[in-house]
Amino acid sequence: MALLSGGMYVAMVTTVGGLLVGIPAYFGYNYLVARIEKLVFRMEANSIAFMDILNQPAKKE
């Protein structure tokens, strides 16, 4: 019984350690993904605006 409880203790400690590392890493990952998506959307909007400028008819003087 003591051998089994020792193994369970090690398993629980490693599980807690993994959660302490994994949860903040997951939040950090989602934060970075959200920032990248925002940047991509801004780049797309700027590209569309630039293409609209290029497609405007030339002004005749």
LOBAVEX-236042 format. One line per field, with one value per residue (C-alpha): residue number from 1; x, y, z; residue in three letters. Coordinates in Angstrom, 1 decimal, padded with zeros to 4 digits. Layout:
% residues N
pos: c(NUM:...)
xx: c(X:...)
yy: c(Y:...)
zz: c(Z:...)
code: c(ala:...)
//
This chain:
% residues 61
pos: c(1:2:3:4:5:6:7:8:9:10:11:12:13:14:15:16:17:18:19:20:21:22:23:24:25:26:27:28:29:30:31:32:33:34:35:36:37:38:39:40:41:42:43:44:45:46:47:48:49:50:51:52:53:54:55:56:57:58:59:60:61)
xx: c(000.0:002.9:004.4:001.1:000.5:004.1:003.4:000.1:001.8:004.4:001.6:-000.3:002.7:003.7:000.1:000.0:003.3:002.1:-001.0:001.0:003.0:000.3:-002.5:-000.4:001.2:-002.3:-003.4:-000.2:-000.7:-004.2:-003.1:-000.4:-002.9:-005.4:-002.7:-001.5:-005.1:-005.6:-002.4:-003.5:-006.9:-005.2:-002.9:-005.8:-007.7:-004.6:-004.1:-007.7:-007.4:-004.2:-005.8:-008.8:-006.3:-004.6:-007.9:-009.2:-009.4:-006.6:-007.4:-007.4:-005.9)
yy: c(000.0:002.4:001.8:002.5:005.7:006.9:006.4:008.2:011.1:011.4:011.3:014.0:016.3:016.0:016.6:019.8:020.9:020.3:022.3:025.2:025.3:024.5:026.9:030.1:028.8:028.3:031.8:033.2:031.3:032.6:036.2:036.0:034.4:037.2:039.9:038.2:038.0:041.7:042.5:040.4:042.1:045.5:044.5:043.3:046.5:048.6:046.4:046.8:050.6:050.7:048.6:051.0:053.9:052.2:051.4:055.0:056.6:059.0:062.7:064.7:068.1)
zz: c(000.0:000.8:-002.6:-004.4:-002.4:-003.2:-006.9:-006.6:-004.9:-007.6:-010.2:-008.5:-008.1:-011.7:-012.8:-010.7:-012.1:-015.6:-015.0:-013.5:-016.6:-019.2:-018.1:-018.3:-021.6:-023.0:-022.1:-023.5:-026.7:-027.1:-026.4:-029.1:-031.6:-031.0:-031.5:-034.7:-036.0:-035.2:-037.1:-040.1:-040.2:-040.1:-042.9:-045.0:-044.5:-045.4:-048.5:-049.6:-049.1:-051.1:-053.9:-054.0:-054.4:-057.2:-059.0:-058.9:-062.3:-063.1:-062.7:-065.9:-065.7)
code: c(met:ala:leu:leu:ser:gly:gly:met:tyr:val:ala:met:val:thr:thr:val:gly:gly:leu:leu:val:gly:ile:pro:ala:tyr:phe:gly:tyr:asn:tyr:leu:val:ala:arg:ile:glu:lys:leu:val:phe:arg:met:glu:ala:asn:ser:ile:ala:phe:met:asp:ile:leu:asn:gln:pro:ala:lys:lys:glu)
//
